[in-house]
Amino acid sequence: MSGMLINLIIQLVAGAVGGNVAAGAAKNIDLGTIGNTIAGAIGGGAGGQLLGMLIPLLANSASTPDIGSIVGQAVGGGVAGAILTAIVGAIKNRAA
């Protein structure tokens, strides 16, 4: 499997987990399990890719995977997923 694809999968999964954790911690941004997962996965994928462009160490993880770059991808994706879930949840509650 390509290193870029592995990075994207790690980011999507971490983002989905981050979205659900954020919604569990703050009930006022909850979008439901599927909504949290989708928003988190989108945020994790997009945020993880952006983070990979900004931090060269994470961008090199496609060619030389090591535990540090994998953890960096997971943390970046999880945080980005949590942030996007919180933003979407706040907008949804504001509109309601």
C-alpha positions in Angstrom: 0.0 0.0 0.0 1.2 3.5 -0.7 2.5 5.5 2.2 0.2 8.4 1.3 -2.9 6.1 1.5 -1.8 4.7 4.8 -1.4 8.2 6.2 -4.8 9.2 4.9 -6.4 6.1 6.5 -4.7 6.9 9.8 -6.0 10.5 9.6 -9.5 9.5 8.8 -9.8 6.9 11.6 -8.2 9.2 14.1 -10.5 12.1 13.0 -13.5 9.9 13.4 -12.4 8.9 16.9 -11.6 12.6 17.8 -15.0 13.7 16.6 -16.8 11.2 18.8 -14.6 12.0 21.8 -15.2 15.7 21.4 -19.0 15.2 21.1 -18.9 12.9 24.1 -17.1 15.5 26.2 -19.4 18.4 25.2 -22.9 17.3 24.8 -24.0 20.6 23.3 -22.1 19.9 20.1 -23.3 16.3 19.6 -24.4 15.5 16.0 -25.3 11.9 16.7 -22.9 9.0 16.3 -22.9 9.0 12.5 -22.7 12.8 12.2 -19.8 12.9 14.7 -18.0 10.2 12.8 -18.5 11.8 9.4 -17.5 15.3 10.5 -14.5 13.9 12.4 -13.3 11.9 9.5 -13.6 14.8 7.1 -11.8 17.1 9.6 -9.1 14.4 10.3 -8.4 13.8 6.6 -8.3 17.5 5.6 -6.5 18.7 8.8 -4.1 15.9 8.7 -3.2 16.6 5.0 -2.8 20.3 5.9 -0.6 19.5 8.9 1.5 17.2 6.7 2.2 20.2 4.3 3.1 22.5 7.2 5.3 20.1 9.2 8.0 18.4 7.0 8.5 15.6 9.5 5.0 14.4 9.0 5.2 14.8 5.2 8.2 12.4 5.1 6.3 9.7 6.9 5.1 8.4 3.5 8.6 7.4 2.5 10.0 6.5 5.9 7.3 5.4 8.2 8.3 5.3 11.9 6.4 5.4 15.1 6.9 9.1 15.6 5.4 10.1 12.2 2.5 7.6 12.7 1.7 9.1 16.1 1.9 12.6 14.6 -0.5 11.6 11.9 -2.9 10.1 14.4 -2.8 13.1 16.8 -3.1 15.6 14.0 -6.1 13.8 12.5 -7.7 13.4 15.9 -7.4 17.0 16.9 -8.6 18.2 13.5 -11.5 15.9 13.6 -12.5 17.1 17.1 -12.2 20.7 16.0 -14.4 20.3 12.9 -17.0 18.3 14.9 -17.1 21.1 17.4 -17.5 23.8 14.7 -20.2 21.9 12.9 -22.0 21.1 16.2 -21.9 24.7 17.3 -23.2 25.9 13.9 -26.0 23.4 14.0 -27.0 24.4 17.5 -26.8 28.1 16.6 -29.1 27.5 13.7 -31.6 25.5 15.7 
